Amino acid sequence: MNSPNQTDAATRSIDRPLGLDRPAAEPNSPRRFRMIGHGGPALLALLLLAGSVWTATYRDPLRSPARPADTDVATADNTPAEPPTPPEEIAAPAAPTIRSPGQRIDDGSGPAIIRVAPDDQSMPDLPDGTNPAETGGAIIVRDASSLSVPIRLSSQPKPALIESSSAGPLPKIGPDGERPFDAYRRPAEQIDGPAIALIVGGLGLSQTGTQHAIKTLPGTVTLAFAPTGNSLSRWQQAARQAGHELLLQLPMEPFGYPNTNPGPGTLLADATSDETLALTRKALAATTNYAGIINYMGGRFLTENAALQPIVEELAGRGLMFVDDGTAPASQAGRLSAIEGAPFAMAGDPVDTIREPEMIRRALTALETKARENGAAIATASAFRVTVDELSQWMDKAAARGIRFVPVSALAQDNR
């Protein structure tokens, strides 16, 4: 094939070198198209300048809030705007205004406490059928930090309050004067109304009964362990961790012994002081972390001054409380405790003498009446399932009626 000649190269644009031998403009091209070649750069510069000005003045509302005009420009009379206030001079924002139909009753710090008078439409009837609007009642919104929480008590004895002996670890008064009564009692709030202390005994004798009592009863119930019970160390720790104050039961001779028998280790009225103290110390070493003792039976023993006096002296010397269960009308325990300096409390009748739900409820109603009349009352019970269940249900309702439940130590007389 022959190569193309010069004439063909000049006439075919694809074969011409770029930028060379451009054809002359057509003489009849419109003027507006010919001006682009001369005014194009100026027009482009004008467009770029306009774009720069628009970019500098435009604020995207999604990126940052618009700044008030008077913070960075002069006023209409060309007076410069005042300089911004230093951060340390800026006043703290005003506290939000609480708008409520009620009355604020706290001191203004922390969560608000508002007293609101309810009405028939905004407040339903109370469980007992009483409408607070009709009785002048109120709803109080409290700070959550003021609500009570379950108390966990230490389950390990204080080394300074333990005496090593052949019978086992015995409680004793510490070198600084601290007593087991002080160290192991459950803390109690100030009593400002009718108060009841409940003592449930027989713990440790039945594994299922002991577990049920510890799990079911509130921590304000004082629990009493039998020294002949099983796994006392384990149950003592579980009870203390659940917040219970503990007592140790001492079996004492009743009238009609031995036909009526409290069990092994019973303290006998006719025994010598050495025999009585040996049995007492063996019982005291059965467990730890208890605030005192309570008699188990003992109708005869408690009335015999000569038999009881060494026991009370021993308890006072070890810093323990003596709780009389109230079954011996002629008991000498209160008088001797005052003489020897032992903390003392006297309980009333048991609430489960007849272990039937209805009879237990009647006894609890009488106990509540007694507490309202006298200001306080102490009662005992046994760790039977029916008793524990009735106590648990009644305590919730009684607390709603204004009864305060406290450990027995809170109602004891400290004779030190």
Summary of the structure (lengths in Angstrom):
residues: 416
radius of gyration: 45.2
end to end distance: 135.5
largest distance: 152.6
contacts: 1154
relative contact order: 0.11
helix: 35%
strand: 13%
